[in-house]
Amino acid sequence: MALSTGPLSIAPLSIGIDIGTSGARAVAMRPNLSIAARSAVPLDRFGQNARDPSVWWSAVGASLTELLSGIDRAAVRSIAVDGTSGTLLPVDGAGRPLAEPLMYNDKVDDEAILAAIAREAPAASAALGATSGLAKALLFQRLPGVAAVLHQADWIAGQFSGRFDISDENNALKTGYDVEARRWPDWIAATGMRMEFLPGAIGPGDVAGTLTASAADLFGLARDVAVVAGTTDGCASFLATGATAVGDGVTALGSSLTIKILSDRPISAPQFGIYSHRMGNAYLAGGASNSGGKVLAQHFPLARIIELSAAIDPMTETGLDYYPLPAVGERFPVADPALPPRLTPRPADDADYLKAMLEGIAGIEALGYRRLAELGAPRLMSVRSVGGGAANPAWTAIRQRKLGVDFLPALSDEAAAGTARLALIGAIEAGLL
């Protein structure tokens, strides 16, 4: 059953759906951004092939059905979908998949395709590289009967709207979309890409259509429920926190350390893996370090980390200059594939050793935000934290000392909640709220 977080109400609701690598999640959001209900369904309930679009749709349908069981269906005004960035699939004219999708981390090994992109793409384009959406689109367009090459979120949204010719600007970025000019650039055709196979792109939060009769009947929803353009899972996670102002930063403390900041201008630095998604009139820029929770787990189990953290005084410094990495190589804020981990000298006390690692990762976080500012992003004004490490009070205090800005509570760390915000925006702009 869906988990309801409050009494049933006839207040209007917007729904965000997140389709990830392990499952589908859905969130129903009220206009005040509070969550009315949420649900989650694993992909493996419907088969072991997480690449099968029918498995995606089955999980989405089950998650949405569970969500709707805990709310008033008549209150739903809009739906939006986010998906994994860089996951593409080819479809025919009716939106039926023609081949197994290529996932976000799959590489295209066709040398001619990669050479064509390298020759034509601007140096700062997110379409460069073997995992880019454009490389996958060039490969898929060779299939007989192909009518369009879609991103994962496009295809799921199409199951609701019946439209298989539309994408959002965030998912389109890695396929070569120009977020500043807000169009597919001319150089893409020079790679050999047939432009008619690329979907049109609209802004996240823009209305793409309404429910088809079959989708409305399937879920017991009104035909005029708006289907709103979504985003990538990473952008959705940022939006979920409540960050909305230029200078707002979000740090994800998971296996790796990822930082994002809302900027008033696009930032591009391919050497650091940095490119910018458009969010209305602002841009979302960020980078990912190889440091993070993975290196901590190499030295201590989680229970020991919790125990040792309670013994740490976060207001004093160890004096140790660590750069914790799980292996040789760093991508951001230092672009050096040969950078070695720096984890010596090791103190005799385990708590001091953990503290020095936490200080080191906090230092990398601070350097990351400074690096973004050096590249043209705004100065960091506030930070919201998500991920497992955000629950560690000692680490939070160390990070606050290093960053010297306000730490604000994250409204949510669920990507589906961020996508629900986009659905809410679409409903407001369409006059449905």
Secondary structure, DSSP 8 states (H G I E B T S, - for coil): --EE-S----S-EEEEEEE-SSEEEEEEE-TTS-EEEEEEEEGGGS-S-TT-HHHHHHHHHHHHHHHHTTS-GGGEEEEEEEE-TT-EEEE-TTS-B-S--B-TT-----HHHHHHHHHHS-TT-TT-STT-HHHHHHHHTTSTT--EEEEHHHHHHHHHH---SEEEHHHHGGGT-BTTTTB--THHHHTT--GGGS-EEE-TT-EEEE--HHHHHHHT--TT-EEEEEEEHHHHHHHHTT--STTEEEEEESSSEEEEEEESS---BGGGTB-EEEETTEEEEEEEES-SHHHHHHHS-HHHHHHHHTT--TTS------B--SSS-B-SSS-BTT---B--S--SSHHHHHHHHHHHHHHHHHHHHHHHHHTT-----EEEEESGGGG-HHHHHHHHHHH-SEEE--S---HHHHHHHHHHHHHHHTT--
